[in-house]
Amino acid sequence: MAVAADATGVRVRSTTAEAVVVGFTDDEWSAFVRGVKNGEFDLDRLRG
């Protein structure tokens, strides 16, 4: 996975399927990072 930021937001690209790029606004990316830091995506939490 490759991550890059520019003036329009953040782009995430697969390193195995390079044509696949997903874009996020700055606010969306910031919310995701906060969730990661808060443990919202920890496996035990996701699996309930």
HTML snippet that shows the backbone in 3Dmol.js (N, CA, C, O; Angstrom):
<script src="https://3Dmol.org/build/3Dmol-min.js"></script>
<div id="view" style="width:600px;height:400px;position:relative"></div>
<script>
const pdb = `
ATOM      1  N   MET A   1       0.845  -1.153   0.000  1.00  0.00           N
ATOM      2  CA  MET A   1       0.000   0.000   0.000  1.00  0.00           C
ATOM      3  C   MET A   1       0.901   1.229   0.000  1.00  0.00           C
ATOM      4  O   MET A   1       1.923   1.268   0.685  1.00  0.00           O
ATOM      5  N   ALA A   2       0.512   2.210  -0.764  1.00  0.00           N
ATOM      6  CA  ALA A   2       1.237   3.474  -0.802  1.00  0.00           C
ATOM      7  C   ALA A   2       0.256   4.589  -0.472  1.00  0.00           C
ATOM      8  O   ALA A   2      -0.877   4.593  -0.954  1.00  0.00           O
ATOM      9  N   VAL A   3       0.695   5.533   0.349  1.00  0.00           N
ATOM     10  CA  VAL A   3      -0.149   6.652   0.770  1.00  0.00           C
ATOM     11  C   VAL A   3       0.544   7.947   0.397  1.00  0.00           C
ATOM     12  O   VAL A   3       1.743   8.108   0.627  1.00  0.00           O
ATOM     13  N   ALA A   4      -0.212   8.873  -0.181  1.00  0.00           N
ATOM     14  CA  ALA A   4       0.338  10.183  -0.542  1.00  0.00           C
ATOM     15  C   ALA A   4      -0.710  11.252  -0.273  1.00  0.00           C
ATOM     16  O   ALA A   4      -1.911  11.009  -0.395  1.00  0.00           O
ATOM     17  N   ALA A   5      -0.243  12.426   0.090  1.00  0.00           N
ATOM     18  CA  ALA A   5      -1.145  13.558   0.327  1.00  0.00           C
ATOM     19  C   ALA A   5      -0.778  14.689  -0.622  1.00  0.00           C
ATOM     20  O   ALA A   5       0.394  14.922  -0.918  1.00  0.00           O
ATOM     21  N   ASP A   6      -1.802  15.382  -1.089  1.00  0.00           N
ATOM     22  CA  ASP A   6      -1.585  16.564  -1.912  1.00  0.00           C
ATOM     23  C   ASP A   6      -2.610  17.621  -1.508  1.00  0.00           C
ATOM     24  O   ASP A   6      -3.272  17.476  -0.480  1.00  0.00           O
ATOM     25  N   ALA A   7      -2.743  18.647  -2.278  1.00  0.00           N
ATOM     26  CA  ALA A   7      -3.637  19.752  -1.933  1.00  0.00           C
ATOM     27  C   ALA A   7      -5.113  19.351  -1.928  1.00  0.00           C
ATOM     28  O   ALA A   7      -5.938  20.039  -1.326  1.00  0.00           O
ATOM     29  N   THR A   8      -5.451  18.247  -2.593  1.00  0.00           N
ATOM     30  CA  THR A   8      -6.856  17.846  -2.674  1.00  0.00           C
ATOM     31  C   THR A   8      -7.233  16.761  -1.674  1.00  0.00           C
ATOM     32  O   THR A   8      -8.417  16.459  -1.529  1.00  0.00           O
ATOM     33  N   GLY A   9      -6.270  16.167  -0.982  1.00  0.00           N
ATOM     34  CA  GLY A   9      -6.573  15.138   0.004  1.00  0.00           C
ATOM     35  C   GLY A   9      -5.520  14.070   0.062  1.00  0.00           C
ATOM     36  O   GLY A   9      -4.354  14.314  -0.246  1.00  0.00           O
ATOM     37  N   VAL A  10      -5.934  12.871   0.460  1.00  0.00           N
ATOM     38  CA  VAL A  10      -5.025  11.742   0.634  1.00  0.00           C
ATOM     39  C   VAL A  10      -5.426  10.646  -0.338  1.00  0.00           C
ATOM     40  O   VAL A  10      -6.611  10.358  -0.506  1.00  0.00           O
ATOM     41  N   ARG A  11      -4.449  10.042  -0.970  1.00  0.00           N
ATOM     42  CA  ARG A  11      -4.685   8.947  -1.914  1.00  0.00           C
ATOM     43  C   ARG A  11      -3.983   7.698  -1.395  1.00  0.00           C
ATOM     44  O   ARG A  11      -2.838   7.756  -0.946  1.00  0.00           O
ATOM     45  N   VAL A  12      -4.683   6.571  -1.464  1.00  0.00           N
ATOM     46  CA  VAL A  12      -4.120   5.285  -1.066  1.00  0.00           C
ATOM     47  C   VAL A  12      -4.138   4.386  -2.287  1.00  0.00           C
ATOM     48  O   VAL A  12      -5.175   4.212  -2.927  1.00  0.00           O
ATOM     49  N   ARG A  13      -2.975   3.812  -2.608  1.00  0.00           N
ATOM     50  CA  ARG A  13      -2.841   2.964  -3.790  1.00  0.00           C
ATOM     51  C   ARG A  13      -2.366   1.586  -3.372  1.00  0.00           C
ATOM     52  O   ARG A  13      -1.482   1.452  -2.526  1.00  0.00           O
ATOM     53  N   SER A  14      -2.947   0.581  -3.958  1.00  0.00           N
ATOM     54  CA  SER A  14      -2.511  -0.794  -3.743  1.00  0.00           C
ATOM     55  C   SER A  14      -1.173  -1.000  -4.442  1.00  0.00           C
ATOM     56  O   SER A  14      -0.966  -0.509  -5.551  1.00  0.00           O
ATOM     57  N   THR A  15      -0.280  -1.716  -3.804  1.00  0.00           N
ATOM     58  CA  THR A  15       0.995  -2.023  -4.458  1.00  0.00           C
ATOM     59  C   THR A  15       0.883  -3.281  -5.309  1.00  0.00           C
ATOM     60  O   THR A  15       1.784  -3.573  -6.096  1.00  0.00           O
ATOM     61  N   THR A  16      -0.212  -4.034  -5.166  1.00  0.00           N
ATOM     62  CA  THR A  16      -0.398  -5.231  -5.994  1.00  0.00           C
ATOM     63  C   THR A  16      -1.327  -4.967  -7.176  1.00  0.00           C
ATOM     64  O   THR A  16      -1.223  -5.632  -8.206  1.00  0.00           O
ATOM     65  N   ALA A  17      -2.220  -4.015  -7.036  1.00  0.00           N
ATOM     66  CA  ALA A  17      -3.128  -3.631  -8.130  1.00  0.00           C
ATOM     67  C   ALA A  17      -3.004  -2.119  -8.287  1.00  0.00           C
ATOM     68  O   ALA A  17      -3.876  -1.369  -7.849  1.00  0.00           O
ATOM     69  N   GLU A  18      -1.926  -1.681  -8.909  1.00  0.00           N
ATOM     70  CA  GLU A  18      -1.561  -0.269  -8.930  1.00  0.00           C
ATOM     71  C   GLU A  18      -2.593   0.641  -9.567  1.00  0.00           C
ATOM     72  O   GLU A  18      -2.562   1.852  -9.347  1.00  0.00           O
ATOM     73  N   ALA A  19      -3.504   0.090 -10.350  1.00  0.00           N
ATOM     74  CA  ALA A  19      -4.539   0.918 -10.953  1.00  0.00           C
ATOM     75  C   ALA A  19      -5.615   1.304  -9.947  1.00  0.00           C
ATOM     76  O   ALA A  19      -6.425   2.191 -10.213  1.00  0.00           O
ATOM     77  N   VAL A  20      -5.628   0.647  -8.799  1.00  0.00           N
ATOM     78  CA  VAL A  20      -6.647   0.904  -7.781  1.00  0.00           C
ATOM     79  C   VAL A  20      -6.147   2.001  -6.852  1.00  0.00           C
ATOM     80  O   VAL A  20      -5.158   1.827  -6.139  1.00  0.00           O
ATOM     81  N   VAL A  21      -6.855   3.149  -6.872  1.00  0.00           N
ATOM     82  CA  VAL A  21      -6.523   4.279  -6.007  1.00  0.00           C
ATOM     83  C   VAL A  21      -7.809   4.743  -5.332  1.00  0.00           C
ATOM     84  O   VAL A  21      -8.829   4.952  -5.989  1.00  0.00           O
ATOM     85  N   VAL A  22      -7.747   4.900  -4.020  1.00  0.00           N
ATOM     86  CA  VAL A  22      -8.893   5.378  -3.259  1.00  0.00           C
ATOM     87  C   VAL A  22      -8.520   6.732  -2.680  1.00  0.00           C
ATOM     88  O   VAL A  22      -7.432   6.898  -2.129  1.00  0.00           O
ATOM     89  N   GLY A  23      -9.422   7.702  -2.804  1.00  0.00           N
ATOM     90  CA  GLY A  23      -9.150   9.043  -2.319  1.00  0.00           C
ATOM     91  C   GLY A  23      -9.985   9.400  -1.107  1.00  0.00           C
ATOM     92  O   GLY A  23     -11.125   8.959  -0.966  1.00  0.00           O
ATOM     93  N   PHE A  24      -9.402  10.205  -0.235  1.00  0.00           N
ATOM     94  CA  PHE A  24     -10.068  10.666   0.973  1.00  0.00           C
ATOM     95  C   PHE A  24      -9.840  12.159   1.136  1.00  0.00           C
ATOM     96  O   PHE A  24      -8.784  12.678   0.776  1.00  0.00           O
ATOM     97  N   THR A  25     -10.840  12.846   1.682  1.00  0.00           N
ATOM     98  CA  THR A  25     -10.632  14.249   2.028  1.00  0.00           C
ATOM     99  C   THR A  25      -9.749  14.313   3.265  1.00  0.00           C
ATOM    100  O   THR A  25      -9.556  13.306   3.947  1.00  0.00           O
ATOM    101  N   ASP A  26      -9.221  15.474   3.553  1.00  0.00           N
ATOM    102  CA  ASP A  26      -8.408  15.637   4.768  1.00  0.00           C
ATOM    103  C   ASP A  26      -9.221  15.255   6.005  1.00  0.00           C
ATOM    104  O   ASP A  26      -8.700  14.588   6.900  1.00  0.00           O
ATOM    105  N   ASP A  27     -10.481  15.664   6.069  1.00  0.00           N
ATOM    106  CA  ASP A  27     -11.328  15.354   7.222  1.00  0.00           C
ATOM    107  C   ASP A  27     -11.566  13.853   7.356  1.00  0.00           C
ATOM    108  O   ASP A  27     -11.524  13.318   8.463  1.00  0.00           O
ATOM    109  N   GLU A  28     -11.815  13.171   6.240  1.00  0.00           N
ATOM    110  CA  GLU A  28     -12.016  11.724   6.280  1.00  0.00           C
ATOM    111  C   GLU A  28     -10.760  11.012   6.767  1.00  0.00           C
ATOM    112  O   GLU A  28     -10.839  10.105   7.595  1.00  0.00           O
ATOM    113  N   TRP A  29      -9.612  11.419   6.257  1.00  0.00           N
ATOM    114  CA  TRP A  29      -8.358  10.783   6.653  1.00  0.00           C
ATOM    115  C   TRP A  29      -8.077  11.032   8.137  1.00  0.00           C
ATOM    116  O   TRP A  29      -7.655  10.126   8.855  1.00  0.00           O
ATOM    117  N   SER A  30      -8.311  12.248   8.584  1.00  0.00           N
ATOM    118  CA  SER A  30      -8.085  12.574   9.999  1.00  0.00           C
ATOM    119  C   SER A  30      -8.992  11.745  10.903  1.00  0.00           C
ATOM    120  O   SER A  30      -8.556  11.285  11.959  1.00  0.00           O
ATOM    121  N   ALA A  31     -10.243  11.549  10.504  1.00  0.00           N
ATOM    122  CA  ALA A  31     -11.171  10.722  11.283  1.00  0.00           C
ATOM    123  C   ALA A  31     -10.685   9.276  11.327  1.00  0.00           C
ATOM    124  O   ALA A  31     -10.764   8.629  12.371  1.00  0.00           O
ATOM    125  N   PHE A  32     -10.188   8.768  10.212  1.00  0.00           N
ATOM    126  CA  PHE A  32      -9.648   7.406  10.172  1.00  0.00           C
ATOM    127  C   PHE A  32      -8.452   7.261  11.109  1.00  0.00           C
ATOM    128  O   PHE A  32      -8.379   6.303  11.879  1.00  0.00           O
ATOM    129  N   VAL A  33      -7.530   8.195  11.049  1.00  0.00           N
ATOM    130  CA  VAL A  33      -6.340   8.130  11.901  1.00  0.00           C
ATOM    131  C   VAL A  33      -6.738   8.198  13.378  1.00  0.00           C
ATOM    132  O   VAL A  33      -6.184   7.468  14.200  1.00  0.00           O
ATOM    133  N   ARG A  34      -7.686   9.064  13.718  1.00  0.00           N
ATOM    134  CA  ARG A  34      -8.175   9.116  15.108  1.00  0.00           C
ATOM    135  C   ARG A  34      -8.744   7.764  15.527  1.00  0.00           C
ATOM    136  O   ARG A  34      -8.483   7.296  16.636  1.00  0.00           O
ATOM    137  N   GLY A  35      -9.522   7.134  14.641  1.00  0.00           N
ATOM    138  CA  GLY A  35     -10.090   5.821  14.942  1.00  0.00           C
ATOM    139  C   GLY A  35      -9.022   4.776  15.187  1.00  0.00           C
ATOM    140  O   GLY A  35      -9.141   3.961  16.101  1.00  0.00           O
ATOM    141  N   VAL A  36      -7.971   4.798  14.366  1.00  0.00           N
ATOM    142  CA  VAL A  36      -6.863   3.852  14.554  1.00  0.00           C
ATOM    143  C   VAL A  36      -6.208   4.094  15.915  1.00  0.00           C
ATOM    144  O   VAL A  36      -5.963   3.147  16.663  1.00  0.00           O
ATOM    145  N   LYS A  37      -5.928   5.343  16.234  1.00  0.00           N
ATOM    146  CA  LYS A  37      -5.286   5.664  17.510  1.00  0.00           C
ATOM    147  C   LYS A  37      -6.162   5.283  18.695  1.00  0.00           C
ATOM    148  O   LYS A  37      -5.645   4.933  19.756  1.00  0.00           O
ATOM    149  N   ASN A  38      -7.476   5.345  18.533  1.00  0.00           N
ATOM    150  CA  ASN A  38      -8.412   5.020  19.618  1.00  0.00           C
ATOM    151  C   ASN A  38      -8.733   3.532  19.687  1.00  0.00           C
ATOM    152  O   ASN A  38      -9.513   3.115  20.544  1.00  0.00           O
ATOM    153  N   GLY A  39      -8.155   2.726  18.812  1.00  0.00           N
ATOM    154  CA  GLY A  39      -8.350   1.290  18.852  1.00  0.00           C
ATOM    155  C   GLY A  39      -9.631   0.804  18.199  1.00  0.00           C
ATOM    156  O   GLY A  39     -10.016  -0.349  18.396  1.00  0.00           O
ATOM    157  N   GLU A  40     -10.302   1.648  17.428  1.00  0.00           N
ATOM    158  CA  GLU A  40     -11.567   1.271  16.809  1.00  0.00           C
ATOM    159  C   GLU A  40     -11.424   0.130  15.799  1.00  0.00           C
ATOM    160  O   GLU A  40     -12.415  -0.524  15.473  1.00  0.00           O
ATOM    161  N   PHE A  41     -10.228  -0.118  15.303  1.00  0.00           N
ATOM    162  CA  PHE A  41     -10.018  -1.140  14.293  1.00  0.00           C
ATOM    163  C   PHE A  41      -9.182  -2.310  14.800  1.00  0.00           C
ATOM    164  O   PHE A  41      -8.721  -3.132  14.007  1.00  0.00           O
ATOM    165  N   ASP A  42      -8.984  -2.393  16.112  1.00  0.00           N
ATOM    166  CA  ASP A  42      -8.269  -3.534  16.690  1.00  0.00           C
ATOM    167  C   ASP A  42      -9.087  -4.801  16.398  1.00  0.00           C
ATOM    168  O   ASP A  42     -10.316  -4.777  16.451  1.00  0.00           O
ATOM    169  N   LEU A  43      -8.406  -5.887  16.097  1.00  0.00           N
ATOM    170  CA  LEU A  43      -9.084  -7.121  15.703  1.00  0.00           C
ATOM    171  C   LEU A  43     -10.070  -7.620  16.760  1.00  0.00           C
ATOM    172  O   LEU A  43     -11.176  -8.043  16.423  1.00  0.00           O
ATOM    173  N   ASP A  44      -9.679  -7.575  18.026  1.00  0.00           N
ATOM    174  CA  ASP A  44     -10.596  -8.066  19.048  1.00  0.00           C
ATOM    175  C   ASP A  44     -11.856  -7.217  19.123  1.00  0.00           C
ATOM    176  O   ASP A  44     -12.936  -7.734  19.408  1.00  0.00           O
ATOM    177  N   ARG A  45     -11.730  -5.959  18.878  1.00  0.00           N
ATOM    178  CA  ARG A  45     -12.906  -5.074  18.880  1.00  0.00           C
ATOM    179  C   ARG A  45     -13.770  -5.314  17.652  1.00  0.00           C
ATOM    180  O   ARG A  45     -14.996  -5.335  17.756  1.00  0.00           O
ATOM    181  N   LEU A  46     -13.152  -5.496  16.495  1.00  0.00           N
ATOM    182  CA  LEU A  46     -13.906  -5.750  15.265  1.00  0.00           C
ATOM    183  C   LEU A  46     -14.657  -7.075  15.337  1.00  0.00           C
ATOM    184  O   LEU A  46     -15.763  -7.203  14.813  1.00  0.00           O
ATOM    185  N   ARG A  47     -14.048  -8.049  15.988  1.00  0.00           N
ATOM    186  CA  ARG A  47     -14.655  -9.382  16.061  1.00  0.00           C
ATOM    187  C   ARG A  47     -15.664  -9.498  17.200  1.00  0.00           C
ATOM    188  O   ARG A  47     -16.371 -10.500  17.316  1.00  0.00           O
ATOM    189  N   GLY A  48     -15.726  -8.462  18.041  1.00  0.00           N
ATOM    190  CA  GLY A  48     -16.724  -8.412  19.097  1.00  0.00           C
ATOM    191  C   GLY A  48     -16.429  -9.301  20.222  1.00  0.00           C
ATOM    192  O   GLY A  48     -17.196  -9.354  21.184  1.00  0.00           O
TER     193      GLY A  48
END
`;
const viewer = $3Dmol.createViewer("view");
viewer.addModel(pdb, "pdb");
viewer.setStyle({}, {cartoon: {color: "spectrum"}});
viewer.zoomTo();
viewer.render();
</script>
